[in-house]
Amino acid sequence: MVGQTLMVGFPGRREEHRGVQAVLTQLRDGTVGGVVLFPKNIADEHQLKALIDTLRGPPSDLPPFIAVDQEGGAVQRLRARKGFEWFPPAKLVGQNPSLDAQDIAEQIYGLMAVELAGLGFNMNLGPVVDVDTNPQNPIIGARGRSFGDSADAVSPMAAAFINAHHAANIATVAKHFPGHGSSAEDSHRTLADVSQSWREEELDPYRRLALQGLLDAVMMGHLYHPRFSDEVGLPASLSAKAVQALRSPDGLGFDGVIISDDMEMGAIRERSSPEEAAVRAIKAGTDIVVLSNITRDDPEFGRRIHRALIDAVCDGRIAEARIEEAYRRIVKLKEQIRTRALPQAW
């Protein structure tokens, strides 16, 4: 059960690579429940499909999550220069003035999802549902990653993104809760403080997608706001208050999977070790912690974090019930993928 709460990056592109062999063993023995692929894992279409086929292994009742960040625009791990399809940034998709803009968006993301599914992915770490309230935001607005400057602009495009992926049997992850669009900082580098700039409207895309039954998973951002943080300077991604805002019937009433943003980003790295961050996030109510393993390239990294979580359960820092709760949600989403039962709606 603990292993299912871990999603890790790994070094290597081919089955014979030590890093691939290590993570393959960890997937098979339940040390981790999924992987995230990055550009370092991707050479071309033929190589990538072979790698994912290896990672997926034989069909099982609990398939691993094979995830990637493929938003379009500045953030697409499958790059055109490596032979993959190019997709426009969310900002460009959201600016389409035609009456059938949502249908066009679904066609665009349908092509994206079909490509991902054909390669063997079953999870896309998108869409970005941040509202672009600060166009100078270095990580969202400046990179064209938001569909628009209002929930009315963002929500239908995000629904199109999700519908298209569900049609191809790929789960999606809406990000970055509670809203990264107003920040002046890049959480890859440091904690993004949105306590003065955040607006209530930034919750609306999550609320609308939840009402449509389209939220598979929500990614917690490394963002600070007193409403979503347990203590001064603590990011939402490590805070029970942020989870409560998502789970509470008075909030969004969301009972799906909560996934962390990468626990090795600067916002977390400057305050905690990966082991400490993983323990704190799971204890706070996050169901899956993501660790990119980009800079360390440690083949045994997943095993290290798994041991830290096991120790935390054994010494009472994490309740067994918390692990069981996370496991239930993860299994439910994996079962939807296995049986091709991801919902579609408008």
N, C-alpha and C positions, 0 to 999 in steps of 0.2 A: 504493500500500500504506500509506503514512504517513497519507493522508487517512482511511482506514478506521478508524484508531485515535482519531479525534476525533468527539465528540458535543457539540454546542453549543446554547445558547439563543440567541434572536434577538429583536429588537424588531419589532412589527407584527402586525396581525391579518388584513390583506387583501393580495391579490396585488400591488396597485399600490404598497404601502408600500415605501419604500427598503430597510428591514431585511429584508423578505420577499424582495425581488428579489435582495438580496446573498446571502442564505443559499441561495436557490434556485440561483444561479449556482455557489456553492461545492459544493453537492450534485452538480450536473450535471458539473462539471469535476473532481470527485474530491478537492477540497480538504478536505472533511469527509465522514464516512460516515453521519452521523445527526444528529437534532435532538431536543431536549427541549422540550416545551411547558409554559409556566407560565401562571398566571392572566392575566397581561398580554396573552397571545395569544388569550384565550378570551372571547367575548362571549355567544354562544348556539350552539345546535346547528347551525343552518343555516350561520352564519359559520364555525364550526370545521370542519365537513365540507368546505366549499369550500376553506379554507386547506390542510387535509391533502391533499385531492385535488391541489392545486397542487404541494405539496411532494413527493408521491409520484411525480408525473410519469407517463410511459408505463411499462408493465411492462418490467422488466429482469432480467437474471440476478443482479444484485447490488443489490437494493432498499435504500433508506436505512432505517435504524432511525428510526421515528417513536415517540418515547417520552414517558411521562408518569408522574408520581407519583400513583397512584390507589389508596390503601390502604383508604380508608373512615375514618369518624370525622373526626379533626382534620386528617388529610392526605388531601384529595381535591381535585385541581385542577379537576375538573368539579363545580361546586357546584350544589346544589339551587336556589338563588336565581337561577341562570342557566338553569334549565329542565332540568337533568340529574337522574338518579336519586340519591337519598341512600342511603349504605351505612353500616352500623354500624361502630364502631371494633373493632379486632381483639380488644381485651379483652372486649368484650361477646360477640363470636362465640365466643371461647374459654371463656367461663363457662357456655355452654349445658350443662345437666346431663343432657340426654336421651341415650339409648343411640345414637340416630342423629345425633348432633351433627355428625359428619364429613360425613354426607350433606347435612345442612341447610347446613353451611358451603359445600359445593360448589354447592348451589343458589344461595346468596347471591352467591358469586363468579362463578357462571355468568352471572347477570344483569349483573354488572359487566363481565365479559369481552365479552359480546355487545354491550353498549353501546359499549365501546371499539372493538371490531372494526368495528361499523357506521359509526363515525366515521372509520375508516382507520388507527387506531393498530396497531402490530405489536409493541410492547414496553411492559410495565408495570414500573416500578421498584419492585417488591415481589415477594414478601411480606417483611415484617419477620420475621426468625426470631430476633431477640434474646430471650433469656430474661429475664423481668422479676424480677431478683434484688434490685433496688432500686426499690421503688414510688415513691420520691421523686425518682427520676431525672427531670430537667426536660424531657428531650426524648423519652424512651421511656415509662417508667412513668407519669409524671404526665399524659401525653397519651393514654394508653390504646392505645398502638401495638403492644404485645406481646400474643400470644395467651395467655400464662400464665407462671407462675413456675417451670416445670420444662420440660425437653426433652420429656417425655412429653406435656405439654399443648400445646407449640408445634408439634411435628413433624407430627402428623396434620392440624392445621388448615392448616399451610403446604402440605402435600401437596394438600389440597382446593383451596386457592387456585390452586396451579400446575396441577393437573388441569383445573380449570374454564377457566383461560386457554388451556391447550393445546388444549382442545376447540374454542375459538374462534380457534385459530391465532395466539395472542399469546405471545411469549416473556416470560419472567419473570426477575427479578434478586433473589436472596436477599440480605438485608442485615441488619446491618452487620458484616462480619467484622473481627476475631475475636469480637466481641460487645460491644454498646453498652449492654446492659441493666443493668449494674452501675455505670455511670459516675455521678458526681456533677456533671459538667459537660456543657454543651451544645456539641457540636463545631461548631455553626454559629457560635459566638462565640469559642471558644478550644479548645486541644488538650485532649481528655478523657483523663486519666490513670487507667487501670484496673489499674495494676500491683499494687495491694493488694486490689482488690475482685473481679477477674476469677476465674471458676471454670472448670475443665475441662469441666463440663457444657455450657458455652456453645457448644462445638464440635459437640455431638451432633446438633442439627437439621441442620447441613450434612452431617454424616456419614450420617445416615439418609436424607436426600433424595438424596444421591449414590448410595447403595446401591440406591435405587429408580429410578435413572436420570432423576431429575426436575430436576436442577440444570442450567439453561441457562447461567446466569451468576451470579457472586457479586460483590457490591459491597464494596470495601475501605473500612473506616471510618477516620476521622481520629482514631485511638485510640493511646495509648501503653502498651505493655507490653514489658518487656525480651525476652520470648520471641518477640515478633513485630516487633521494631524493631531496625534496624541500629546505632543509636547512641542515647545517652541523649536523650530528648526528641523523637526523630524518630517521626512517626506511622507506623502500619502501612501506610497508603496510599502511603508513599514508600519502603518498606523491602522489600528482597529476602527477608528472613527470613519475612515474612508470606506472600509468594508461595510460598516453599518449603514452608511449613506446609500450604498448600492443595494444592500440586502433588505433593509427595513421596509415594511409595508407603507410607512409614512414617507419613504424615499422613493426608490425605483422598484423595489420589490423583486429584484433580480436574483434568481436561484441557479444561474448557470455558472460556468467556470470563470474564476478570476485568475488572471495571469499577470505576473510582474513584468515590468520592463527589465531590460538586461541589468542584472545585479552587479555587473562590473563596470557600469558607467561611472563617470566622475562624481555625480551627485551622491552615489553610494560609497564609492571607493575612498572618498575623502573622510568618511566617518566610520566605516566598518570593514571587516574582512568578509570575503564571500561567504564563509561558513556562518558568521554572526548574522549577516544580512539575510541569508536563507532561513535560518531559524526564526528570526524576528518576523519575517514576512509570513511564513506559514503560521506562526503563533497568532499573528494579527488577523488571519482569515483568508490570506491568499491561498489558492489551491495549487497553482503551479508556479515555481520559480524558474526564471530563465537566466542562464549563465553562458555568455557567449564564448568564453575560453579563447578569445581572439589573440590577446597579447601573450598569454602564458603557453598556449599550445600544449597543455598537459594532458596526455592520453588518459591518465587516471583521475582527472579532475572530477568527473561525475561520481566516482567512488568516494572521493574525499568529502564531497558535500553530502552524499548519502549517509556516510558515517556520522557526520556532524548532526544530521537530523535524527538519526537513530539514537545517538547519545542524548539529545534533547528530549526525546520521548521517554527514554529510560530514566532520566533524572527528574522528570516531571515538568520541565519547562514548556513542553508541548503536550497537551492532553491527547490521549489515544483517540478520544471522540473527535478531535479536530482533524486528525489524519483520516479517520473513517468518513467524515463529512466530505472532505476534499476528494477522497477516493470515489465516493458515490457520484459526485458531479462529473468527475473525469470519465468514469466508466459509462455514464449515461451518454456523454458526447461521443465517446468512441463507439458505442453501440449504434448511435444514429449514423455515424459514418459507415460502419460495417454493414448496416442494413439499408443504406442509401435512404435514410429517413430525415435528412435535414429539411426543415420547413421552407416553403416559399410563400410570399405574400406581398401585397402592395399596401 
